[in-house]
Amino acid sequence: MNIDDVVLNFSPASLLALNIVLGLIMFGIALDTAPSDFRAVARAPKAMVIALIAQIVLLPAVTFGLTLLLDVQASIALGMLLVAACPPGNVSQVLTYRSRGNVALSVSMTAVANVLYIFVLPISIAFWGGLHPKASELVRAVSLDGWQMLLDIFLIIGLPFLAGLGIRAMWPRFAARVQPTMRWVSLAGLVGFIVAALVGNWAIFMAYIGVVLLAVFLHDAIALGLGYASARLGGLGVRDRKAITFEVGIRNAGLGLGLVFAFFGGIGGMAIVAGWWGIWDIIAGLTLATLWARRTRASEAKANAAGAADPSDTADAPESSGPGAPGSGATS
């Protein structure tokens, strides 16, 4: 059977649980977001502008070209475009910290981007999906309602995010205590849902995963590479490059999976792309962050032996100012 004709099986209760988990993820991100994060971006917007252009404009465009180059089926192409249109995942902050990048910049970028993506996501998927020679047929077949998608996205990610911002502003100590638990509970819930989805549809997953593996591998590698290249071409320093690499490369595929069932009827290719992306994205990002951290530690050890003052930022590009400046991110 053609993957475009495959529909994954999920109960309404499972989809409700997924929406709750996604809301908790956005709530947790907001609890870790302070008004100073937005002010820092306003004072020094260069890194943010680079990250937003890379995410909103370049990544969907490059993804569109990749789907044409690979000549994948319509549902796989639309799944890739949907993932590219999703906001950044909060895992990017964990990976930025692990790689010894600029965590303050990562937090700021994720906060601003998630607000913008409430409006950007439905516009992006409708535009690029409608433009695609194969995927456009699926977009027309499901009669995609952009306004309804905007409303649902606002309810799933907008309201929880605004609620988290409000609690953080009114009760910062409470938010600081709750946020770490909320982050891990929501992440565990998302991973649990993806695993349950794979187990419940194992035969379908195994039948078509070979088609999806190469597409997701290349797509994820290109997304990470695009983030790094954009930051480097923008003249940003090493720690900022790491933050933007993960900001662009790590997408909220869990949200994408929820939208597959909410608006596209659980079409097999889209669901498998979003589900596998959510797993592979973490594996690839964690591998890159670990290698980056080891390289930084080796450089520090070598520079310390030579008497260098600040070995972590001795790359060829200077550090940027504002939220990406030295000292504004996580300490080693």
Secondary structure, DSSP 8 states (H G I E B T S, - for coil): --GGG-B----HHHHHHHHHHHHHHHHHHHHT--HHHHHHHHHS-HHHHHHHIIIIIIHHHHHHHHHHHHT--HHHHHHHHHHHHS-B-THHHHHHHHTT--HHHHHHHHHHHHHHHHHHHHHHHHHHHHHSTTHHHHHHHTT--HHHHHHHHIIIIIHHHHHHHHHHHH-HHHHHHHHHHHHHHHHHHHHHHHHHHHHHTHHHHHHHHHHHHHHHHHHHHHHHHHHHHHHHHTT--HHHHHHHHHHHH-B-HHHHHHHHHHHSTTBHHHHHHHHHHHHHHHHHHHHHHHHHHHHHHHHHHHHHHHT-S-GGG-SSS---SGGGSTTSS---
